[in-house]
Amino acid sequence: MRNIKIIDDITKDGQVTFGDGYAFVDDTAEADAILMRSTDLHGYDLPASIRAIARCGAGVNNIPIDDYAKRGVVVFNSPGANANAVKEIVLCMMVLSSRGVVQSMDWVRQNADDPDILTHAEHVKKAFVGRELKGKRVGVIGLGNVGSKVANACVYLGMDVYGYDPFISVEHAWELSRDVQRVGTLEDLCRGCDYLTLHVPSKADTVGMIGTDQLALLAPGAVLINFARETIVDEDAVDAALHEGRLSWFATDFATPKTVLMPNTFITTHSGAGTEEAEANCADMAISELKDYLENGNIAHSVNYPSCSMGKARAASRIACLHANVPNMIGQITAILAKDNANVQRMVNESAGENAYTMFDTDEHLESSTIDALKRISSMYRVRVIK
């Protein structure tokens, strides 16, 4: 039996199913893995029993992934599972910022007691005249799971679409419409855009990437949309652009002490992925990742370890080693196996940055002394006997 600790409300109906062989526990010290959403784990007292953590969502700023890697804890996320939900709300913000919909609705509410409201509405409707999206220039920063969908949708709406992503994957490049024009620099993307929408993670090279210089390149009265991470924009620069009229609207999913005081904003409660479908998709992906790792040692969509798969564990024994990406690690592992006269049927080694993962099948169970010897290798973080 494998024990799972659930943190946060994973789905709206509260239904989370792992299937046979799994049990939910309240005490994290009794758990083998954690399924979570938004709780901040920085400073969390993580028990040594935890082998893996799966977040139902893409961002992992709330998880100390580097620290957990060195403790042999694999952290998974669920990229793309909520992409359609975010795409839809971004398109919604483009419409809301263009057509005076909210303002006209507010007028109706404020004049609800007017017996001649129908006539008076005809007189004031010109105050809410907006512009169409068709033919307008939109810049999409980040062409991953969400950005590629936003870009394609904008093409279908008849917009002039430009995309910037120096690290676009082959998968997303294939999914991107041929009508999306890719540019090589951030400045070229921003120049003349009527709309700019952000879809990149928060990293050292993206924090504050949209500031005064970039905003100055946009078309007068442009709309800025940030449903990525709050740190991507320089909030002081955005505030100044709104007050000066260089930006007409700022739509964001992040209610910070600064954004809530800005004029002309649409601010949501980090609800970009807030649909029943997205919650279910994220949970399904995260559960599948955890189960495959716990049962077979396979890694997919980890943010601190490389992807690695050897299929279902069918040999007599399967061992997984989580370790630093250092020279001669494989040599040390195989030397220990040779002393035990172990016959390795298959071995795979993958690395990602400072961390690496080695998994192998043997046709006999290894002696406990062999497992202990593997654990004593310098820079070995964890050794798992999967089977």
C-alpha positions in Angstrom: 0.0 0.0 0.0 1.3 3.4 -1.0 0.2 6.4 1.1 -0.7 9.8 -0.4 -1.0 13.1 1.5 -3.3 15.6 -0.2 -2.7 19.3 0.4 -5.2 21.9 -0.8 -8.6 21.4 -2.6 -7.6 19.6 -5.7 -11.0 19.5 -7.5 -14.2 21.4 -7.0 -16.1 18.3 -6.0 -13.3 17.1 -3.8 -13.1 13.7 -5.6 -9.5 12.4 -6.0 -9.0 8.8 -7.0 -5.7 6.9 -7.2 -7.2 3.4 -7.5 -6.2 0.1 -5.8 -3.0 0.0 -3.8 -3.2 3.6 -2.6 -4.5 5.2 0.6 -4.9 8.8 1.8 -3.3 9.8 5.1 -3.6 12.9 7.2 -0.1 12.7 8.6 2.6 13.7 6.1 5.1 11.6 8.0 3.2 8.5 6.9 3.0 9.5 3.3 5.1 8.4 0.3 4.0 11.3 -1.9 2.2 14.6 -1.8 -0.5 15.8 -4.2 -1.0 19.6 -4.0 -2.0 22.8 -5.7 -1.0 26.2 -4.2 0.3 25.8 -0.7 3.7 27.4 -0.2 6.2 24.6 0.7 9.1 26.9 1.4 9.9 26.2 5.1 7.6 23.2 5.1 8.9 20.3 7.3 9.1 17.7 4.7 9.5 14.1 6.1 12.2 11.8 4.8 9.5 9.4 3.7 8.3 11.7 0.8 9.6 10.5 -2.5 7.7 12.7 -4.8 5.4 15.8 -5.0 3.0 16.5 -7.8 1.5 19.9 -8.3 -1.8 20.3 -10.0 -0.8 23.2 -12.2 2.2 24.5 -14.1 4.0 27.0 -11.9 6.2 25.7 -9.1 7.3 29.0 -7.4 5.7 27.7 -4.2 8.0 24.7 -4.1 11.7 24.7 -3.2 12.6 22.4 -6.1 16.4 22.7 -5.9 16.4 21.8 -2.2 14.0 18.9 -2.8 16.2 17.6 -5.7 19.1 17.2 -3.3 16.9 15.3 -1.0 16.0 12.9 -3.7 12.4 14.2 -4.0 11.1 14.4 -7.6 8.7 17.3 -8.2 6.2 17.1 -10.9 3.9 19.6 -12.5 1.0 19.3 -15.0 2.0 21.6 -17.9 -0.7 22.1 -20.5 -3.5 20.6 -18.5 -5.0 24.0 -17.8 -3.9 25.7 -21.0 -7.3 26.0 -22.6 -8.8 27.6 -19.5 -6.0 30.3 -19.5 -6.3 30.8 -23.2 -10.1 31.5 -22.9 -9.7 34.1 -20.1 -6.9 35.9 -22.0 -9.2 36.2 -25.0 -12.0 37.4 -22.6 -9.6 40.1 -21.3 -8.8 41.2 -24.8 -12.6 41.7 -25.5 -13.3 43.4 -22.2 -10.5 45.9 -22.7 -11.7 46.7 -26.2 -15.5 47.0 -26.1 -16.6 48.8 -22.9 -18.6 45.8 -21.9 -18.0 46.2 -18.1 -18.6 49.9 -18.2 -21.9 49.7 -20.0 -23.1 47.0 -17.7 -22.1 49.2 -14.7 -24.2 52.0 -16.3 -27.2 49.7 -16.5 -26.9 48.7 -12.9 -26.5 52.3 -11.7 -29.6 53.3 -13.6 -31.7 50.3 -12.9 -34.5 52.5 -11.3 -34.9 54.7 -14.3 -38.3 54.0 -15.9 -37.0 55.3 -19.2 -33.8 53.3 -19.1 -34.3 51.8 -22.6 -34.5 55.2 -24.2 -31.7 56.7 -22.1 -29.4 53.7 -22.9 -29.7 54.6 -26.6 -28.5 58.1 -25.8 -25.4 57.0 -23.8 -24.3 53.9 -25.8 -21.8 55.9 -27.8 -19.8 56.4 -24.6 -19.0 52.7 -24.6 -18.0 52.4 -28.3 -14.9 50.2 -28.6 -12.8 48.6 -31.2 -12.7 45.2 -32.9 -9.9 42.7 -32.5 -9.8 41.9 -36.1 -6.8 43.4 -37.9 -5.1 44.5 -34.7 -1.5 43.6 -33.9 -1.0 41.3 -31.0 2.3 40.2 -29.5 2.6 36.9 -27.7 5.6 36.4 -25.4 6.1 32.7 -24.8 4.8 30.1 -27.2 4.5 27.1 -24.9 1.3 25.3 -23.8 -0.7 28.5 -23.3 1.0 31.0 -25.6 0.7 28.8 -28.6 -3.0 28.4 -28.1 -3.5 32.1 -27.6 -1.5 32.9 -30.7 -3.5 30.4 -32.8 -6.8 31.7 -31.4 -5.8 35.3 -32.3 -5.1 34.1 -35.8 -8.6 32.7 -36.1 -10.0 36.1 -34.9 -8.3 37.8 -37.8 -5.6 39.5 -35.8 -2.0 40.2 -37.0 -0.1 37.8 -34.7 3.5 38.0 -33.7 5.3 35.6 -31.4 8.5 35.6 -29.4 10.0 32.5 -27.8 13.7 31.8 -28.3 13.3 28.4 -26.5 10.2 27.1 -28.3 10.0 23.3 -28.3 9.6 21.3 -31.5 6.2 20.1 -30.3 4.8 23.6 -29.9 6.5 24.8 -33.1 4.5 22.2 -35.0 1.3 23.2 -33.2 1.7 26.9 -34.1 -0.2 28.3 -37.0 1.8 29.2 -40.0 0.2 32.7 -39.8 1.9 33.4 -36.5 5.0 35.5 -37.4 7.9 34.7 -35.1 10.4 37.5 -34.3 13.9 37.2 -32.9 13.9 39.9 -30.3 11.6 41.2 -27.6 11.9 44.7 -28.9 10.8 43.7 -32.4 7.8 41.9 -30.9 6.7 44.9 -28.8 7.1 47.5 -31.5 3.7 48.7 -32.6 1.6 46.1 -30.8 -2.0 47.0 -29.9 -2.1 44.1 -27.5 0.8 42.4 -25.6 0.1 39.1 -23.7 2.6 37.3 -21.5 3.0 33.5 -21.2 6.4 32.8 -19.7 7.5 31.3 -16.3 9.1 33.4 -13.6 12.8 32.9 -13.9 15.9 35.0 -13.5 15.8 36.1 -17.2 12.1 36.9 -17.2 11.6 38.8 -14.0 10.8 42.4 -14.9 11.2 41.7 -18.6 8.4 44.1 -19.4 9.4 47.6 -18.3 9.5 51.2 -19.5 11.6 50.4 -22.6 9.3 47.7 -23.8 6.1 49.6 -23.0 7.4 52.6 -24.9 7.5 50.5 -28.1 3.8 49.5 -28.0 1.2 51.4 -30.0 -0.4 54.3 -28.2 -3.3 53.1 -26.0 -2.1 49.5 -26.1 -3.5 46.7 -23.8 -1.1 44.7 -21.6 -2.3 41.3 -20.4 -0.4 39.3 -17.8 -1.8 35.9 -16.8 1.7 34.3 -16.4 3.4 35.5 -13.2 3.2 38.8 -11.4 7.0 39.2 -11.4 7.2 39.3 -15.2 6.2 43.0 -15.3 7.8 46.1 -13.7 4.7 47.3 -11.9 5.9 50.8 -11.5 6.5 51.1 -15.2 3.0 49.7 -15.9 1.4 52.2 -13.4 3.2 55.1 -15.1 2.1 54.0 -18.6 -1.5 53.7 -17.4 -1.5 57.2 -15.8 0.1 58.7 -18.9 -2.4 57.0 -21.2 0.3 55.1 -23.1 -1.5 51.9 -21.9 -5.3 52.0 -22.1 -5.8 48.9 -20.0 -3.9 46.4 -17.9 -5.4 42.9 -17.4 -3.8 40.7 -14.8 -4.4 37.6 -12.7 -2.5 39.0 -9.8 -3.9 41.3 -7.2 -0.8 42.8 -5.7 -0.7 45.9 -3.4 0.4 47.9 -6.4 -1.9 46.6 -9.2 -5.0 47.1 -7.1 -4.3 50.9 -7.0 -3.7 51.2 -10.7 -6.3 52.9 -13.0 -7.9 51.0 -15.9 -7.3 47.5 -14.7 -9.1 44.2 -14.9 -7.7 42.1 -12.0 -8.8 38.6 -11.2 -8.0 36.4 -8.2 -5.4 34.2 -9.8 -8.3 32.5 -11.6 -6.8 32.0 -15.0 -7.0 28.2 -14.7 -10.2 28.3 -12.6 -12.5 25.9 -14.5 -13.8 22.6 -13.4 -12.3 21.1 -16.6 -8.8 22.5 -15.9 -8.9 21.3 -12.3 -9.8 17.8 -13.4 -7.2 17.7 -16.1 -4.5 18.9 -13.8 -5.4 16.4 -11.2 -5.5 13.5 -13.7 -2.1 14.4 -15.1 -0.5 14.8 -11.6 -2.0 11.6 -10.3 -0.8 9.7 -13.4 2.7 11.1 -13.0 2.9 10.1 -9.3 1.6 6.6 -9.9 4.0 5.9 -12.8 6.9 7.1 -10.6 5.9 5.3 -7.5 5.1 2.0 -9.3 7.7 2.0 -12.1 10.2 4.7 -11.4 9.4 6.6 -14.6 9.7 10.4 -14.6 7.6 12.6 -16.9 7.1 16.4 -16.5 9.4 16.8 -13.6 10.8 20.3 -12.8 13.9 19.1 -11.0 14.9 15.8 -12.5 15.2 14.6 -16.1 12.5 12.7 -18.0 13.2 9.0 -17.9 11.2 5.9 -18.8 11.8 2.2 -18.9 8.1 1.2 -19.2 6.4 -1.0 -16.7 8.6 -2.8 -14.1 8.6 -6.4 -15.3 12.0 -7.7 -14.3 12.7 -9.3 -10.9 14.0 -6.0 -9.5 14.1 -2.4 -10.5 16.3 0.2 -8.8 16.3 3.9 -9.1 19.2 6.2 -8.1 18.8 9.9 -7.7 22.1 11.7 -7.6 24.2 14.7 -8.6 25.2 15.0 -12.2 28.9 14.3 -11.6 31.6 12.3 -13.5 32.0 8.5 -12.8 28.7 8.1 -11.1 27.7 5.3 -13.5 31.1 3.7 -13.0 30.7 3.6 -9.3 27.2 2.2 -9.5 28.2 -0.6 -11.9 31.3 -1.4 -9.8 29.1 -2.1 -6.8 26.7 -4.2 -8.9 29.6 -6.2 -10.2 30.8 -7.0 -6.7 27.3 -8.5 -6.1 27.5 -10.4 -9.3 24.3 -8.7 -10.4 23.1 -9.2 -13.9 21.7 -5.9 -15.2 19.1 -6.4 -17.9 18.7 -2.8 -18.8 20.1 0.5 -17.5 19.2 4.1 -18.3 20.9 7.3 -17.2 19.5 10.8 -17.8 20.6 14.2 -16.6 19.2 17.7 -16.3 21.4 20.4 -15.1 22.9 19.6 -11.7 20.8 16.5 -11.2 20.7 13.0 -12.8 18.7 9.9 -12.6 19.9 6.3 -13.1 17.4 3.4 -13.3 18.2 -0.3 -13.9 16.5 -3.7 -14.0 18.2 -6.9 -12.6 17.1 -10.5 -13.0 17.5 -11.1 -9.3 16.9 -9.1 -6.1 19.9 -7.3 -4.8 21.4 -7.9 -1.4 20.6 -5.3 1.2 24.4 -4.7 1.5 24.5 -3.8 -2.2 21.7 -1.3 -1.7 23.5 0.2 1.3 26.7 0.5 -0.7 24.8 2.4 -3.4 23.4 4.8 -0.8 26.9 5.5 0.5 28.2 6.8 -2.9 29.2 10.4 -2.6 26.6 12.7 -4.2 23.9 10.0 -4.1 20.7 11.6 -2.9 18.4 8.6 -2.7 18.2 4.9 -3.8 14.8 3.5 -4.4 14.0 -0.2 -4.5 10.9 0.0 -6.8 10.5 -3.7 -7.1 
